[in-house]
Amino acid sequence: MKTKKKYLENGARMAVVSTQMDLLGITDISTPRQEKNGTVVWRLPIKNNWPGNNNPSYIEVASFSTGYVRNQNSGYSNYQLNKRCEGEPEYFELDNGDYRKFTTKSCKLIPIEIDRLEYLISYCLKNYFVKRANEVANGEYVSKSYHEYMLEEANSPTVTRNLKKIGELHDKLEKVKRECNQAYECGLSDARTKDVSVIVDGHRYKVI
């Protein structure tokens, strides 16, 4: 596959990224035109979970040669996943002659592609695979509250007592089976070692 080959032929770090993608089920869906422009688009095996979304799509993220990494389809518009940093302060003069300082946060660009891809792997692992670990690949969603409810039910005193009772019955059944097997073995042993004889005209004759 051309996409796979692209990773394996571009150094050890890219090969590691390819391995991580395979383990996480991430697919490179970049078009030839995007590849030519230095853009890499990945599709994650996790679907968007917007409320009321009856036809959710798989999450897509992208790396751009401009240094940005973005989420492509999880909002009304694509948004940057780059870390934020404080920009240089700007000063504006007020009508009374005073100055007011403004600072803004800007994206910290990642100029090297392999650095962007490694950052994307780390970001996706933390924010999608870990935080949303109870969402399975086919798009089903189990809410956190339901997950906690089922966990609480499994640890409830009633369930615990029932499981303990089942365990005790299982142990008793195994004990009875062992005793039956031992009795059977002993019976066979006694039958093999016992003398069998008959009495004829007042004399005892040994048969076995």
Stockholm file with secondary structure:
# STOCKHOLM 1.0

chainA/1-208         MKTKKKYLENGARMAVVSTQMDLLGITDISTPRQEKNGTVVWRLPIKNNWPGNNNPSYIEVASFSTGYVRNQNSGYSNYQLNKRCEGEPEYFELDNGDYRKFTTKSCKLIPIEIDRLEYLISYCLKNYFVKRANEVANGEYVSKSYHEYMLEEANSPTVTRNLKKIGELHDKLEKVKRECNQAYECGLSDARTKDVSVIVDGHRYKVI
#=GR chainA/1-208 SS CHHHHHHHTSCHHHHHHHHHHHHHTCEECCCHHHHHTTCEEEEEEEECCCTTCSSCCEEEEEECTTSCEEESSSSSSCEECSCEEECCCEEEECTTSCEEEECCEEECCCCSHHHHHHHHHHHHIIIIIITTTTBCTTSCBCCHHHHHHHHHHHTSHHHHHHHHHHHHHHHHHHHHHHHHHHHHHHHHHHHHHSCCEEEETTEEEECC
#=GC SS_cons         CHHHHHHHTSCHHHHHHHHHHHHHTCEECCCHHHHHTTCEEEEEEEECCCTTCSSCCEEEEEECTTSCEEESSSSSSCEECSCEEECCCEEEECTTSCEEEECCEEECCCCSHHHHHHHHHHHHIIIIIITTTTBCTTSCBCCHHHHHHHHHHHTSHHHHHHHHHHHHHHHHHHHHHHHHHHHHHHHHHHHHHSCCEEEETTEEEECC
//
